[in-house]
């Protein structure tokens, strides 16, 4: 059944060997270079992408709404309309304390 994972041999960022097999038998110098550079990877995450946005006024929130007045059958009714244009993402934020990466391949606690 259609999986979304790629079939290419990848490199675990936290271990010294490739996920698909022994990197020495691959004969691929590019994968060897990637392995040597990834040995210094840490299992901790220090930053993340924020889910907050700035609007035109400089307000910071997850969602923005604007109140609109709709007249129907002579009655005025106010509705909230979600604003999705002209929003600027907050960007990368630093975490207060480091978290463990979700792809860390070691069981930390077994119940």
C-alpha positions as CSV (number, residue, x, y, z in Angstrom):
1,X,0.0,0.0,0.0
2,X,1.4,3.4,-1.1
3,X,3.9,4.5,1.5
4,X,5.3,8.0,1.5
5,X,8.9,7.1,2.5
6,X,11.6,7.2,-0.1
7,X,13.3,4.0,-1.3
8,X,16.8,5.7,-1.4
9,X,19.4,4.7,1.1
10,X,19.6,7.4,3.8
11,X,21.9,8.3,6.6
12,X,20.8,8.3,10.2
13,X,21.9,11.7,11.6
14,X,22.7,10.1,15.0
15,X,24.6,7.0,14.0
16,X,27.8,6.2,12.1
17,X,26.2,3.9,9.5
18,X,23.7,4.3,6.7
19,X,20.2,3.2,7.1
20,X,20.3,1.1,4.0
21,X,23.4,-0.9,4.6
22,X,27.2,-0.7,5.0
23,X,28.4,2.6,3.5
24,X,31.8,1.1,2.7
25,X,30.3,-1.4,0.2
26,X,28.3,1.3,-1.6
27,X,31.4,2.8,-3.1
28,X,29.7,6.2,-3.1
29,X,32.2,8.9,-2.0
30,X,29.4,11.4,-1.5
31,X,27.6,9.2,1.1
32,X,31.0,8.7,2.9
33,X,31.4,12.5,3.0
34,X,27.9,12.8,4.4
35,X,28.7,10.2,7.1
36,X,31.8,11.9,8.2
37,X,30.1,15.2,8.6
38,X,27.0,13.8,10.4
39,X,29.0,12.1,13.2
40,X,29.0,15.4,15.1
41,X,25.2,15.5,15.1
42,X,23.4,15.8,18.5
43,X,20.2,14.1,19.5
44,X,18.9,17.4,21.0
45,X,16.8,20.1,19.3
46,X,17.5,23.7,20.3
47,X,15.2,25.6,17.9
48,X,11.9,25.1,16.2
49,X,9.7,26.8,13.7
50,X,7.0,29.0,15.4
51,X,3.3,28.5,14.6
52,X,2.6,32.2,15.3
53,X,2.0,35.0,12.7
54,X,2.3,38.8,12.7
55,X,-0.5,40.8,11.0
56,X,-0.3,44.3,9.5
57,X,-0.6,46.0,12.9
58,X,2.2,43.9,14.4
59,X,0.0,41.7,16.6
60,X,1.2,38.2,17.2
61,X,-1.3,35.2,17.2
62,X,-2.1,31.8,15.8
63,X,-5.2,33.0,13.9
64,X,-6.7,36.4,13.0
65,X,-10.4,37.2,12.5
66,X,-12.2,40.3,11.3
67,X,-15.8,41.1,12.3
68,X,-18.1,41.7,9.3
69,X,-21.7,42.8,9.5
70,X,-24.1,40.8,7.2
71,X,-27.6,42.1,6.5
72,X,-30.1,39.4,5.8
73,X,-33.9,39.9,5.6
74,X,-33.5,43.3,7.2
75,X,-31.6,41.9,10.2
76,X,-28.0,42.8,10.9
77,X,-25.9,39.9,12.0
78,X,-22.2,40.0,12.7
79,X,-19.9,37.2,11.6
80,X,-16.2,36.5,12.1
81,X,-14.2,36.1,8.9
82,X,-10.8,34.5,9.1
83,X,-7.9,36.5,7.7
84,X,-5.3,34.5,5.8
85,X,-3.6,37.3,3.7
86,X,-0.8,39.6,4.6
87,X,0.4,37.4,7.5
88,X,4.1,37.1,8.3
89,X,5.4,34.0,10.1
90,X,7.3,34.6,13.3
91,X,10.1,32.3,12.1
92,X,12.6,30.2,14.0
93,X,12.5,30.5,17.8
94,X,14.9,29.2,20.4
95,X,13.5,26.6,22.9
96,X,13.8,27.3,26.6
97,X,15.2,23.8,27.2
98,X,16.4,21.4,24.6
99,X,14.2,18.5,23.4
100,X,15.2,15.1,22.0
101,X,14.8,14.8,18.3
102,X,11.9,12.6,17.1
103,X,14.2,10.5,14.9
104,X,16.5,9.5,17.8
105,X,17.0,5.8,17.2
106,X,17.5,4.6,20.8
107,X,14.8,3.5,23.3
108,X,15.2,5.8,26.3
109,X,12.7,4.1,28.6
110,X,11.0,0.7,28.3
111,X,7.9,-0.1,30.4
